[in-house]
Structure formats: C-alpha cells, structure tokens
C-alpha cells in the first residue's frame, strides 16, 4: 500500500556508549518523496505508518539501494555507501509535520531548513530543545558530555589531543551543509537549522540561529535570532540585533522586509516592512514611544512602535538634542554592494 510522507531521509550518525543518538547526518533529505520511492522503502524497513525512526541494518540498506537504482540513483548510491560504513544507520519517515520526538527527527527538520527545502517557520520545531542532548562538539565529532572526561583520557594515552570546539545542543551548520552561494567568515556563528539564501554574506560578528535566516542576497554583521527571517537586499550592521521568540516570553515573529538597514549596534523588536532604516545605536521595541514626523519635521502623533510594525519606507532615529525617538518617511533606498554578494 502506498505511504504518503511529508519527509524522509537516510542518515548516518553518532551514538553514545549507551546507544543513544547524539546527532545524525543526512546527505540527501527528501521533502514529499515520490510514491515510487516510498513504495520500495516502506516494506523493507517495516514502516507501519505515522512518524517513525527505524534503526537500519546493513542488509536493509543494501536491499533498498538495489531496488532504488532504477527509481532514484542518487538515493541508491547514498544507501550503498551507508551500507559499506560501520556507523549506525537510521531511516526517518515522517507522515506529518508534527513536533519532533527524537534526535533523528529533530536533525531531519534542521537539515530541511539548511538545505533550503523549507523556510523558517516552515516546519514544526516545537520542543526541539528538550529533544536535543547537550553535546561536546570536538575535532573527533560529537561526544556525550558525560563521557567527555573518559574520552579525553583515552586520547591523551594515545598521544593525541581532543579539541572541544563547543558544548551545545546545536552543531555548526557547515559541519553538515554548506549551501551554495554563501560566505561565512566565522563558521561557529551559524547553527544547523539556519536558512541562508543565495548571495548571503555572514561576517565575523554575524550570527544566525536555527529556524531563522535570510532570503538572499544579504549582509549579516549582526544577530539573526531564532524565528527571524530577513528578506532580500537587507543589511544588518555590525553588532545589531533582532529580537527572537525563544526566551523572555516574546511571541511576536520578527520579519525584516526587503532593502532594509539596521545600523550598527541597533536592533528591532518589531517586524519591519520594505525599505526601512533604524539608525545606529537605536533599539526599537514594541513599546517604544515614537514621535511620528511630517515631511517638514513637525510631530503628527506619538505612538508605540508596535503600531508601526510592518509598514514600508520608515526611518527610525533618535533626536540628538532631545533624545526622543522619531519616525519619518524616507525616500532614500537601501542597496547592497553587488560585488560583495557574488559568491561564484
């Protein structure tokens, strides 16, 4: 019987010494896989329906590879290589886009984002923090934090050093995926699950969290917090920030429209429309009192910034004499340097 799936992937991963998954690498995740493919895979792995994580045997991987040669040569070649490995192999078959309940499911959804198969907020990541373990990311791969001291001793006895790059629930994106047409100056500052569109440049002080990212082309010298999406042509200046929804009780989803500029050390806690500018050093939150100016500079009204959310062509600035936050329409258009965003 045909199995209709939201997503499917075959991966190779790392388990701790209790055979609990720490991470999974999916070279070729699939969104809405074809009926021909799923009809081959489902009976071999014993898929019963719903969302399933199946620890595959080498025999299963080889059998699927042989059956898939005429249907999907890329997936067939991947499974052939997985069957030749000595690492744990997993198949994840998701019938619906529900909250992840296991490490392999969570990693598949993070891969879908960084492979540009779904955009931020395009897949359900509810509760992902409680699913993912805290891991020591090292030059020898993922290591369970509780096993780290023992592994460090083992490597020292062998005359080798074990370098701990970070201790976190999320790994670097580039250890799994390097999207086409991007530049990342400091790879530790882009987490797996980030979405980087073609033409995106992330400079040394830029940061992109999971379930967040850029449409491309974009210049990122500031922080793109979880849940934030920046549309094409916008520039996030050095040290600036966008307010996410992970902590502090915030529930407003922040979007930065096209051709916007958030100045150095500035920030936004409201969605911005197209062609908006926040001057350097000014942080706008939904409750910030803003004086709305006419074309000749007189005050029309005083409103909370949240009432201006999503509107186009706004310039937010702080009056250098009175300290008052002001907003006026701007005619100047923000544009990126095309040479900086050609990553061929």
Buried (B, 14 or more C-beta within 10 A) or exposed (E): EEBEBBBBBBBBBBBBEEEEBBBBBBBBBBBEBEEEBBBBBBEBBEBEEEBBBBBBEEEBBBBBBBBBEEBBEEBBBBBBEBBEEEEBBBBBBBBEBBBBEBBBBBBBBBBBBBBBBBBBBBBBBEEBEEBBBEBBBBEBBBBBBEBBEEBBEEBEEEEEEBEBBEEBBBBBBBBBBEBEBBBBBEEBBBBBBBBBBBBBBBBEBBBBBBBBBBBBBBBBBBBBBBBBBBBBBBBBBBBBBBBBBEEEEBEBEBBBBBBBBBBBBBBBBBBBBBBBBBBBBBBBBBEBEBBBBEEEEEEEEEBBBBEBBBBBBBBBBBEEEEEBBBBBBBEEEBEBEEEBBEBE
